[in-house]
Amino acid sequence: MNLFKRTNRTQEKEDLQRRVNELPWHHQIDFGEGVLSPGNTPIGVLRNQADVYFDGIIHGKTFLDIGAWDGFNSFEAHRRGASRVLATDHFAWSEQCWGDRRAFDLARSRIAPEVEVMDIDIPEMNHETVGRFDVVLFAGVFYHLRHPFAVLEQISDLAKEWLIVETHLDALDYDRPSMVFYPTNELANDNTNWWGPNPACVIAMLKDVGFTTVEYVVHPNHPNRGIFRAKR
Ligand SMILES: C[S@@+](CC[C@H](N)C(=O)[O-])C[C@H]1O[C@@H](n2cnc3c(N)ncnc32)[C@H](O)[C@@H]1O
């Protein structure tokens, strides 16, 4: 590469990093060639989670990401060979949150323009508005809901084969299916957090809403979080 081309390339990378840095990020996303978004969830954690979510089940499948935020999991499903990916969110892309849809849009345009996107709030999600998908991911959303069991029942209808739930957990020393209620900001000083289920509770709920088997894995980086892969 001649000096002119190298200088041009360096300039392009610096410009992209500057555009990235102007936006707020939840996901640390790798744009290639050393350009990284300053997300508060490190890329190593995101990759470890994705290894559990997608292991052996995503290639050639349709995939719905509920609560996609900056889109790491959607881009990762696409990279791993999903046949169709739909990224949805609303809260994180609205005035209610510090997130910004422009971050998702910038990452999508650079990493996976094939990923489809829909701004839709969870109460409006059903098989008529979004359709049904082979694999549905519901990561980091369960404990933000006032009525998580009702929503689990609602979104289970969107999953033809697999529903993957990632959540904060509580009551880990209690064997019976249980959930701890956080009336204010007891969990992480965040008053959008309402519930901390234990693993037995998530497994029982997933079976109740129609799944026959549920694989449970302790989160690879956070012992108080769990990943549940429920199969029809
Ligand atoms: C912790 S983020 C998880 C983002 C992504 N799925 C992940 O695992 O990295 C929480 C997600 O839940 C969504 N959400 C939906 N309803 C919410 C509510 N009432 N309060 C807070 N977040 C909500 C947010 O928009 C956001 O995408």
The ligand as an SDF file (V2000), in Angstrom:
LIG
                    3D

 27 29  0  0  0  0  0  0  0  0999 V2000
  -30.1650   -4.6090   29.6810 C   0  0  0  0  0  0  0  0  0  0  0  0
  -30.7910   -4.1760   28.0840 S   0  0  0  0  0  0  0  0  0  0  0  0
  -30.4690   -5.6530   27.1980 C   0  0  0  0  0  0  0  0  0  0  0  0
  -30.0860   -5.3830   25.7650 C   0  0  0  0  0  0  0  0  0  0  0  0
  -29.6670   -6.6330   24.9580 C   0  0  0  0  0  0  0  0  0  0  0  0
  -30.7780   -7.5270   24.7580 N   0  0  0  0  0  0  0  0  0  0  0  0
  -28.5420   -7.3390   25.6370 C   0  0  0  0  0  0  0  0  0  0  0  0
  -28.7470   -8.4500   26.1400 O   0  0  0  0  0  0  0  0  0  0  0  0
  -27.4370   -6.8000   25.6760 O   0  0  0  0  0  0  0  0  0  0  0  0
  -32.5140   -4.1510   28.3990 C   0  0  0  0  0  0  0  0  0  0  0  0
  -33.4070   -4.1760   27.1620 C   0  0  0  0  0  0  0  0  0  0  0  0
  -34.7760   -4.2880   27.5860 O   0  0  0  0  0  0  0  0  0  0  0  0
  -35.5630   -3.3770   26.8550 C   0  0  0  0  0  0  0  0  0  0  0  0
  -36.7650   -3.0230   27.6110 N   0  0  0  0  0  0  0  0  0  0  0  0
  -38.0090   -3.3210   27.2270 C   0  0  0  0  0  0  0  0  0  0  0  0
  -38.9000   -2.8620   28.0980 N   0  0  0  0  0  0  0  0  0  0  0  0
  -38.2230   -2.2390   29.0590 C   0  0  0  0  0  0  0  0  0  0  0  0
  -38.6090   -1.5420   30.2250 C   0  0  0  0  0  0  0  0  0  0  0  0
  -39.8740   -1.4030   30.5950 N   0  0  0  0  0  0  0  0  0  0  0  0
  -37.6280   -1.0200   30.9650 N   0  0  0  0  0  0  0  0  0  0  0  0
  -36.3290   -1.1680   30.6220 C   0  0  0  0  0  0  0  0  0  0  0  0
  -35.9060   -1.8280   29.5170 N   0  0  0  0  0  0  0  0  0  0  0  0
  -36.8550   -2.3420   28.7480 C   0  0  0  0  0  0  0  0  0  0  0  0
  -34.6350   -2.2140   26.5820 C   0  0  0  0  0  0  0  0  0  0  0  0
  -35.0840   -1.4540   25.5000 O   0  0  0  0  0  0  0  0  0  0  0  0
  -33.3280   -2.9170   26.3090 C   0  0  0  0  0  0  0  0  0  0  0  0
  -33.1740   -3.2620   24.9650 O   0  0  0  0  0  0  0  0  0  0  0  0
  1  2  1  0
  2  3  1  0
  2 10  1  0
  3  4  1  0
  4  5  1  0
  5  6  1  0
  5  7  1  0
  7  8  2  0
  7  9  1  0
 10 11  1  0
 11 12  1  0
 11 26  1  0
 12 13  1  0
 13 14  1  0
 13 24  1  0
 14 15  1  0
 14 23  1  0
 15 16  2  0
 16 17  1  0
 17 18  1  0
 17 23  2  0
 18 19  1  0
 18 20  2  0
 20 21  1  0
 21 22  2  0
 22 23  1  0
 24 25  1  0
 24 26  1  0
 26 27  1  0
M  CHG  2   2   1   9  -1
M  END
$$$$
